[in-house]
Amino acid sequence: MRLFDGMMGNASEMDTKKAEEEISDLLSTGENVEHAYKLIRDMMLFTNKRLILLDKQGVTGKKMEYHSIPYKNITHFSIETAGTFDLDAELKLWVSGSSEPIQKTFNKQLNIYNVQSVLANYVCN
């Protein structure tokens, strides 16, 4: 069922240890993944130091783009919940120095409020 969920665009929480193994080369000394979400092939990882967005590209997914965003650089964020006819929820992040937000879309099977709460804990503390 998880494969089917991924094909349908459903985001899901993933094991933080598995996520940490996948990006071990990117982590700095003393940095660890505390929350991890997967959307088809892409990932959103909350570490104790920053937000890391992984964008797998191409047919094989071997080409990767990594966005590293220190929490202090997130100027504000918003969520848009899924509705009756609009089944997707959105998270938008504004990063200092950029006028356009970074947008991530989630199926309503993942609670967007939980993702927002995790983000708020890192950005507002």
C-alpha positions in Angstrom: 0.0 0.0 0.0 2.9 2.4 0.7 4.1 2.1 -2.9 0.5 2.9 -4.1 0.4 5.9 -1.7 3.7 7.2 -3.1 2.4 6.9 -6.7 -0.7 8.8 -5.7 1.3 11.7 -4.3 0.7 10.9 -0.6 3.3 12.2 1.8 4.3 10.0 4.7 6.5 10.1 7.7 9.6 8.1 7.3 12.1 6.5 9.7 14.6 9.1 10.8 17.5 6.6 11.0 16.8 5.5 7.4 16.7 9.1 6.2 20.0 9.9 8.1 21.7 7.0 6.4 20.6 8.2 3.0 22.1 11.7 3.5 25.0 10.9 5.9 27.4 12.7 3.6 25.5 16.0 4.0 25.3 16.1 7.8 27.7 18.2 9.8 29.4 17.0 13.0 26.7 16.6 15.7 23.8 17.0 13.3 21.0 14.4 13.2 17.7 14.0 11.5 14.8 14.5 14.0 11.8 14.4 11.6 11.5 13.1 8.1 8.8 13.1 5.5 8.8 11.5 2.0 6.7 12.5 -1.0 7.1 10.0 -3.9 10.9 10.4 -4.4 11.5 13.7 -2.7 12.1 14.2 1.1 11.8 16.9 3.6 14.1 16.5 6.6 14.2 18.4 9.8 17.6 18.2 11.5 18.7 19.7 14.8 20.4 22.4 12.7 18.5 23.0 9.5 15.8 22.0 7.0 17.0 19.9 4.1 14.9 19.4 1.0 15.8 16.6 -1.4 14.6 16.7 -4.9 15.4 13.5 -6.9 15.5 14.2 -10.6 15.5 12.3 -13.8 14.1 8.9 -14.7 16.4 7.0 -12.4 16.4 9.5 -9.6 20.2 9.4 -9.3 20.5 13.1 -10.0 19.8 14.9 -6.8 19.3 18.5 -5.8 19.7 19.4 -2.1 18.4 22.6 -0.5 19.8 23.4 2.9 17.9 26.0 4.8 19.0 27.2 8.2 16.0 27.7 10.4 17.0 31.3 11.1 16.6 32.1 7.4 13.0 31.1 7.2 11.2 34.4 7.5 7.7 33.1 7.5 5.6 30.1 6.5 2.0 29.2 5.8 -0.2 26.1 5.4 -3.2 25.6 3.3 -5.4 22.7 4.4 -7.1 20.3 2.1 -10.7 21.0 1.4 -13.7 19.0 0.2 -12.9 19.3 -3.5 -9.2 20.3 -3.3 -7.6 17.1 -1.8 -4.1 18.6 -1.5 -2.6 20.5 1.4 0.3 23.0 0.9 3.2 24.2 2.9 4.9 27.4 1.8 8.2 28.6 3.1 9.7 32.1 2.6 13.4 32.3 2.9 15.3 35.5 3.4 16.7 36.8 0.1 14.0 35.2 -2.0 10.7 36.8 -3.0 9.0 33.5 -4.1 8.1 30.9 -1.5 9.2 27.3 -1.6 6.1 25.2 -2.0 5.5 21.6 -1.0 2.2 19.7 -1.6 0.9 17.0 0.6 -2.0 14.7 0.3 -4.5 15.0 3.1 -3.6 11.6 4.5 -0.6 13.3 6.1 -1.7 15.8 8.8 -0.4 19.2 7.6 -0.9 20.5 11.1 1.8 18.1 12.4 4.3 19.2 9.8 3.5 22.9 10.6 4.0 22.2 14.3 7.4 20.6 13.7 8.4 23.6 11.6 7.1 26.1 14.1 9.2 24.4 16.9 12.4 24.9 14.9 11.7 28.4 13.5 10.0 30.0 16.5 12.4 28.8 19.2 
